Amino acid sequence: MKHYDVIVTGVGTMGAPACWYLAKNKYRVLGLEQFDIPHDQGSHAGQSRIIRKAYYEHPNYVALLERAYQNWREIEKATGAQLYYKTGLLYFGGESSVLINGTRETAKQFNIPLDILTADEAAPRFPAAKFHSHHQVLYEPDAGFITPEKAIAVYTVDAISKGADIHAREKLMTWKYTGGIIEVETDKAKYTADKIVICAGAWTKKIMPGLQADLTITRQLIAWVKPKHWEKFTIGNFSCWFLNDDDGNLFYGFPVLPPKDFSGPVGLKLAHHKPGEPTDPDNVTRSFKPGEEKILIDVFNKYFPGAAENVLTLKTCLYNNSADADFIIDFIPGTDSHAVVATGFSGHGFKFGSAVGEIVADLATKGKTDMPIGFLRLDRFK
Ligand SMILES: Cc1cc2nc3c(=O)[nH]c(=O)nc-3n(C[C@H](O)[C@H](O)[C@H](O)COP(=O)(O)OP(=O)(O)OC[C@H]3O[C@@H](n4cnc5c(N)ncnc54)[C@H](O)[C@@H]3O)c2cc1C
């Protein structure tokens, strides 16, 4: 039976960088992934993920975002691959809405560059958008997007080149902690390790049924549409955007990405940031009801006239929601700090992947991290 310093379960958003940091620091690491790397059954598929720093959700995330930006640059430098695209991010909505108020306040508190405009001032600067007179418009120049599938592939390949064993299509079935050792059984083999890191996303509860936190898995819809005036919406001419509408809904989208440089669907992508229907990650409805995308198309028609001539592609993706929408990063009780879990990323975790990978690698090998993750502890759900 092969023994490792650390076994990482789930080579996705958080697991791939975790393997990279462990391999880079010369630990013997095994990464186990039940599907291909990357794949479209979990939470990381879909070509692009927004990254932004003026975080409306909770000011405590800003320190993690500083590290995430730094670490995305680190992996880009180490491999020569571009993963982060600085497009800027246009926010709009009522001045006191959760998104606008929270973003503005966080930017002020942490001196994050942010332009603050009235609807009239913003109109000539963002001609594709139709602002309402009561909207406040914000623009974060250092925000943009990360390419998720490519990021996971780049971390994985470089981890392998640094000595990591990465096994795709091998599913962890059970694991236990006994006498200072972690024992793992997969559908193919048995292994032991000093430590285990569980980054299993939507499947976390399946391999940790006793986890003291509720996790709700929801089915999310993403649409790519064909705009009437393609050029107006291409990267370089159009930024990422984030809207808080008057009914409290949050919608966000991306520019059109040229297929010569980006894999995945073509068109202008948008999604609704709200947990959808609860689902079992092993039994997700991947087909679509007629008109299911209407809520998304209506947003384009109302706020970006001419942006949606017809739908090109629809896809599903999974949110893994914690009860308070904040992440969970902690040691697993009863394992004497031999097991670490990172889960509950609640539809906003991708941008943090480069920092979370380093954090869980440090927790597993040093027993601590220099990042302020106290607010993400498991015992807040007691
Ligand atoms: C539609 C949509 C849009 C999003 N937009 C954004 C955005 O713009 N910005 C942003 O920051 N975030 C965004 N997110 C959220 C972000 O993508 C997730 O928070 C993040 O991908 C979660 O990472 P994870 O590592 O927990 O899950 P995953 O990336 O899914 O990785 C978990 C991995 O564990 C594997 N696994 C599970 N069980 C086992 C097992 N027993 N054995 C072996 N392997 C196993 C899975 O197969 C999977 O590969 C979005 C999510 C969705 C669905």
The ligand as a Tripos MOL2 file, in Angstrom:
@<TRIPOS>MOLECULE
LIG
   53    58     1     0     0
SMALL
NO_CHARGES

@<TRIPOS>ATOM
      1 C1        -22.7510   28.7730  -12.7800 C.3       1 LIG1
      2 C2        -21.6520   29.1210  -11.8260 C.ar      1 LIG1
      3 C3        -21.0310   30.3560  -11.9160 C.ar      1 LIG1
      4 C4        -20.0310   30.7150  -11.0130 C.ar      1 LIG1
      5 N1        -19.4250   31.9370  -11.1530 N.ar      1 LIG1
      6 C5        -18.4140   32.2730  -10.3180 C.ar      1 LIG1
      7 C6        -17.6930   33.4850  -10.5240 C.ar      1 LIG1
      8 O1        -17.9590   34.2510  -11.4740 O.2       1 LIG1
      9 N2        -16.6800   33.7760   -9.6670 N.ar      1 LIG1
     10 C7        -16.3270   32.9520   -8.6450 C.ar      1 LIG1
     11 O2        -15.3960   33.2810   -7.8980 O.2       1 LIG1
     12 N3        -16.9820   31.7830   -8.4370 N.ar      1 LIG1
     13 C8        -18.0050   31.4260   -9.2460 C.ar      1 LIG1
     14 N4        -18.6580   30.2330   -9.0970 N.ar      1 LIG1
     15 C9        -18.3350   29.3940   -7.9250 C.3       1 LIG1
     16 C10       -17.1080   28.5480   -8.1060 C.3       1 LIG1
     17 O3        -17.0200   28.0300   -9.4070 O.3       1 LIG1
     18 C11       -17.1310   27.4430   -7.0400 C.3       1 LIG1
     19 O4        -17.2630   28.0570   -5.7660 O.3       1 LIG1
     20 C12       -15.8730   26.6010   -7.0660 C.3       1 LIG1
     21 O5        -15.6830   26.0520   -8.3510 O.3       1 LIG1
     22 C13       -15.9970   25.4690   -6.0390 C.3       1 LIG1
     23 O6        -14.7850   24.7360   -6.0410 O.3       1 LIG1
     24 P1        -14.6830   23.2730   -5.3910 P.3       1 LIG1
     25 O7        -13.2520   22.8910   -5.4550 O.co2     1 LIG1
     26 O8        -15.3810   23.2720   -4.0800 O.co2     1 LIG1
     27 O9        -15.5600   22.3490   -6.3570 O.3       1 LIG1
     28 P2        -15.1330   21.6560   -7.7540 P.3       1 LIG1
     29 O10       -14.3300   22.5720   -8.5810 O.co2     1 LIG1
     30 O11       -16.3740   21.0800   -8.3240 O.co2     1 LIG1
     31 O12       -14.1620   20.4910   -7.2840 O.3       1 LIG1
     32 C14       -14.5740   19.4130   -6.4710 C.3       1 LIG1
     33 C15       -13.9620   18.1700   -7.0900 C.3       1 LIG1
     34 O13       -14.0330   17.0660   -6.1960 O.3       1 LIG1
     35 C16       -14.2360   15.8980   -6.9670 C.3       1 LIG1
     36 N5        -14.7300   14.8360   -6.0920 N.ar      1 LIG1
     37 C17       -15.8280   14.8510   -5.3220 C.ar      1 LIG1
     38 N6        -15.9670   13.6960   -4.6470 N.ar      1 LIG1
     39 C18       -14.9170   12.9160   -4.9940 C.ar      1 LIG1
     40 C19       -14.5220   11.5920   -4.6160 C.ar      1 LIG1
     41 N7        -15.2360   10.8560   -3.7600 N.pl3     1 LIG1
     42 N8        -13.3720   11.0900   -5.1470 N.ar      1 LIG1
     43 C20       -12.6390   11.8310   -6.0250 C.ar      1 LIG1
     44 N9        -12.9900   13.0850   -6.4350 N.ar      1 LIG1
     45 C21       -14.1160   13.6320   -5.9040 C.ar      1 LIG1
     46 C22       -15.2630   16.3790   -7.9920 C.3       1 LIG1
     47 O14       -15.3920   15.5160   -9.0780 O.3       1 LIG1
     48 C23       -14.7020   17.7480   -8.3510 C.3       1 LIG1
     49 O15       -13.8000   17.7070   -9.4370 O.3       1 LIG1
     50 C24       -19.6520   29.8300   -9.9870 C.ar      1 LIG1
     51 C25       -20.2430   28.5590   -9.9170 C.ar      1 LIG1
     52 C26       -21.2200   28.1990  -10.8250 C.ar      1 LIG1
     53 C27       -21.8510   26.8400  -10.7240 C.3       1 LIG1
@<TRIPOS>BOND
     1     1     2 1
     2     2     3 ar
     3     2    52 ar
     4     3     4 ar
     5     4     5 ar
     6     4    50 ar
     7     5     6 ar
     8     6     7 ar
     9     6    13 1
    10     7     8 2
    11     7     9 ar
    12     9    10 ar
    13    10    11 2
    14    10    12 ar
    15    12    13 ar
    16    13    14 ar
    17    14    15 1
    18    14    50 ar
    19    15    16 1
    20    16    17 1
    21    16    18 1
    22    18    19 1
    23    18    20 1
    24    20    21 1
    25    20    22 1
    26    22    23 1
    27    23    24 1
    28    24    25 2
    29    24    26 1
    30    24    27 1
    31    27    28 1
    32    28    29 2
    33    28    30 1
    34    28    31 1
    35    31    32 1
    36    32    33 1
    37    33    34 1
    38    33    48 1
    39    34    35 1
    40    35    36 1
    41    35    46 1
    42    36    37 ar
    43    36    45 ar
    44    37    38 ar
    45    38    39 ar
    46    39    40 ar
    47    39    45 ar
    48    40    41 1
    49    40    42 ar
    50    42    43 ar
    51    43    44 ar
    52    44    45 ar
    53    46    47 1
    54    46    48 1
    55    48    49 1
    56    50    51 ar
    57    51    52 ar
    58    52    53 1
@<TRIPOS>SUBSTRUCTURE
     1 LIG1         1 GROUP 0 **** ****
